[in-house]
Amino acid sequence: MTSRNLVKLFRNTLLVGGVTTIIVGLFVRWHELQPFFIDFKIIDIISAIIWLMVMGFLFSVISQMGFFAYLTIHRFGLGIFKSVSLWNAVQIVLILFGLFDLIYLRYTNFAKTGDSFLPYLIPALFLLVVGLTVAWLKSRQTNREAFIPAVFFMIVATLVEWVPVLRENAEHWFYPMAFALLACNAYQILILHKLNAQSEQDRQRRLSQSGSKANKKNKKKPSQ
């Protein structure tokens, strides 16, 4: 990927994270922020939006770190297991293990006596549905071999990136961070092949332009 497209990916992912966190954050924390809007406190409203945007940028950076870490791990996995099918099987096991941990560990650590199991099941189901949907889109845009890696990234990478909030069970940031990470991860995995193709086209165009310039210089040289 060219540096230009890398900067584009970073910038757009920041924007995705910031906007998503603002929207979800306003919805989740509406009971706290509602008085600002009712009383039309412009300074407080702007401050709240800026704070949510900054947190969204932070979530976006975490997502991007996870994305490039995943690309490295994926290459290592293919190199270690020497087989796409075997590496896919390992990824499926890790996906199931991650979803189980999301349900079981949160329930055992944070559930109180008499609490329903459903609130701890819903985030895992939602994560699975989003992961499968994004992976299906990715496979439609590229090839079927991209399905399992995309599911793995959308679920396992998101869970790893989500750990700071999961560990503390911080209700105010549970869903804003989750939606921001999912949005950023989905954007990155779906745009990657397009940016790679565009980068390759840019390289070919530069090579052809440099070749044309070299030919023109050779033609301008006086004959001996």
N, C-alpha and C positions, 0 to 999 in steps of 0.2 A: 504494500500500500504506500502511495506517495505521501510525503509530509503534508501536502495540501489537503488531501482527503482525510488524513489522520486528524488534522486540526478541525476539519469539518465534522468528523465523527465526535470529537470531544465537545465541540461547541453545541452541536445539536442535542447530544445526550444530556448536557447540562441543562439545556432549555426544557427538554422532556421531563427531567427530574424536578426542576423548579416549578413548572406549571402544574404537574401532577400533584406535587405536595401542597401547593397553594389550594387547589380545588378540593382535594380530599381533607386537608387540614382544616379548612373553613367548615366543611361539613361535619367532621368528627368533633371539632371543638366549638361548634356553633353556640352551645349553651354558655360558653365563656365569652365569646366574641359578640354575641347578639346585642348586648347593651351598647357596644360601640356603634353599631349600625343604626339601632333605634334612636340613639341620641345624636347620631351623625357626628361622631368624634373623628374627624378626618385624620388627625395625627395618630391616634390610636389604631385606626384602621390600616393606615399606611405602614405603621410600625409592625403590626401583626402580619401583614402580607409580606413585608421585607424579611421578617424573621422566618416565616414559612419558606420563602424562596431560598434563603441562605441554607436552611436545613435541607431543602430539596437539592441544592447544589452539592451539599455534602453527601447525600444519599447517592447522587449521580456519580460522584467520584469513587465512592465505594463500589458501585456497580461496575464502573469501568475498570477498576483494579481487578475485580473478580472476573471480568470478561477476558482480559489479557492473560490472567492466571489460568483460566480455563483453556484458552488456545494453546498455552504451553503444555498443560497437563494432557490435553487431547493428543498432542504430538508424541509426548512421552508414552502415553498409553498404547498408541499404535505401534510405537517402536518396541515396547517391552513385550506385548502379547503377540506381536507378529501376525495378527489376524483381526480383521474388522469385526467378524462375528463374535469372537471371544471377547474383544474389548467392549462390544455392545452388551454382551451378557453381563460383564462386570458392572457396566454403567446401570443396567436394569436393577441389579442387586443393590447398588448404592442408592438408586432412586427409591426403591421400596424401603430400604433401611432409613433413609432420611425422612420419608413420610411417616413411618412408624414412630420415629423419635419425636417428630413434631407433635404427634398426638399423645403418645404415652408419657414422655418426659414432662410436657407442660401440664398434663392432667395430674400426674403424681406429685409434681412440685408445687402447683398453684391451686389445685382444686380443693375446695373446702367440703366438709361433710355434707352430703345431700346435694352437692352441685351436679347438674346434668352433664353428661358426657358429650352432648351435641355441640356446645360452643367450642370444644377442643377438636372436634372432628371437622367442623365446617372450614376452618382455614386450610387444612390439608386437602380437602376435596376441591376447594376453590383453586388452590395452587396446582393441583393435578389437572383440572379442567383447563386452566390458562396455559399450562405447560404443553398439554396435548394439542390445544388449538394453535399455539404459536409454532409448534413442531410440524403440524400438518401444513400450515402456510409455508413454512420453510421448505418442506419436502416438495410442495407443489411448485415453488419457485426455482428449486435446484434439482434435487434427486431424492429418491427414497432412502438412500444411505444417510441422509442428513437428519432423519427423523429422530432416532434414538439420541444422538449427541445433542440435538436441540432440546429434547425433553430433559435430558440430564442437566444441561446448563440452566434451563428455566426453573428446575426444581432444586437440584442440589446446590448449585451456585447461589441461587436466591436464598436458600436456607442458611448457607454459610455467611452470606452478607448480612442476613437478618439477625444473626446471633446476638449482637449487643442489646437489641430490644427484647428478643425472646428470653434472654437470660434474666432480665429484670422484670419482664412482663409489664412493661410500661404501656399502659392503656392509651395514653394520649398519642403515642408515636407508633403504636402497633400497626394500625392500618395505613397511616400516611407513609411510613417507611416501606411497608409491604407493597402498596400500589406504586410507589415511586420506583422501587427496585424492579418490579415486574415490568413496568412501562419502559424503563431504561434498558433492561435486559432484552425485552422483546424487540425494541428498536434496534439495538446493536446486532442481534443475531439475524434479524431480517434484512438489515441494510448492508451487512458485511460483504456478501457476494457481489452486490451492486457496486460498492466502492472499490472492491478488488478489480472488477471488470473495467470500471472507469479508470483506475490507476494504470491498468495494462494498456488501455487505449491511449492514455496520456503519454506513456513511455514510447509506444509505437509512433505516435505523432511527433514526439521530440526527435526520435531517431530518424524519421523520414525528413524532418526539417533540417537536421544537422547534415544528413546525407545530401540534400539538395544544395545547401550552402557550400559544402565541400566540392560538389560538381561544378557549381558556378565559379568558384575560385580557380579550379583547374582549367576551366575554359578561358578565363581571363588571362592566364599566364601567356606571355609572348612566346612564339615559337622560336627556336634557336636556328 
